[in-house]
Amino acid sequence: MASSPNVTDTPLPDALKGHWVDTRAPKRLRPYLKLARIERPIGWQLLLLPCWWAAGLAAISAGLPFPNLWHCLFFLIGAIVMRGAGSTFNDIVDRKLDAQVARTRGRPLPSGQVSPKQAALFMVGLSLVGFVVLLQFNRFTVIAGIASLAIVAIYPFMKRITNMPQFVLGLAFSWGGLVGWSAVFGRFDAPAYLIYAAAVFWTIGYDTIYAMQDIEDDVIAGIKSSARYFGAFTQQAVGLCYGATIALAGVAAWLAGAGPVAFIGLGLFALHLGWQVHSIAGADGPTALKLFRSNWHAGLLLAAGFALDALVKFAF
């Protein structure tokens, strides 16, 4: 399965240092865990947050004391397994391109630790788990969740076609902003569309920061990205994306009937995004990765603001 124990044991550049996948997991399983990005949890964390944002807004709108905890748990499980399935599909499609980029050539497929067939079977298994999770929701949400697969399927090809593959990634990664709302109401309403749009702009912003790590290799490999496209104006472009995120999230909260606590959370979220934009100037690869990962904490501030606002409104 693994071409070399040394390859299997080597942490990938953007993995968390000392993660249990690289230190304690059985060696035969490590390539698959890396395919699923288990040692890089920021992926599923960013996929999960729009679900929790929308669940918080739905609780506010429905007059509930807090977001549905079962829904939040299912969103967590679904985000982990579907992030793994999507990443595996992406790696199957991109295995030749990944071999040309320093940060990605050690991944299981381009390094020969896993065959494309083995990766495909693994992807199917994760997808089946995700489908079982999806079936726990109402029919509208099940159909909406399945519909998102069309965007997931085309995303890996976008970096060959458009200078803004991050936009397509945003359409896929932000889908939780829709299903988090429909899981409660069985439909989409204005706050759902708005928080979805907010998450799309947020994704473009943070993934542009992430892409700053690979600009030189991307030029050589012919890979398109928003970081390459924006060039010297990356800081301003990310600032505009984050500004749109804050504005859209604010209108979504207002239409959902949110109170002061939600807007305090939004303000803290905005301050965090502002710090990121300020820190972009002159950022090297490790700094870009740090800023990208910090979006987990940024997004939690907004999720907490919405959840606490629902509790306060219910109590008073």
ABEGO torsion letter per residue (X at the ends): XBABAAAAABBBAABBBGBAAAAABBAAAAAAAAAAGAABAAAAAAAAAAAAAAAAAAAAAAGBABBBAAAAAAAAAAAAAAAAAAAAAAAAAAAAAAAABAAAAABAAAAGABBAAAAAAAAAAAAAAAAAAAAABBAAAAAAAAAAAAAAAAAAAAAAABABAAAAAAAAAAAAAAAAAAAAAGBBBAAAAAAAAAAAAAAAAAAAAAAAAAAAAAAAAGBBBAAAAAEAAAAAAAAAAAAAAAAAAAAAAAAAGBBAAAAAAAAAAAAAAAAAAAAABGBBAAAAAAAAAAAAAAAAAAAAAAAAAAAAAAAX
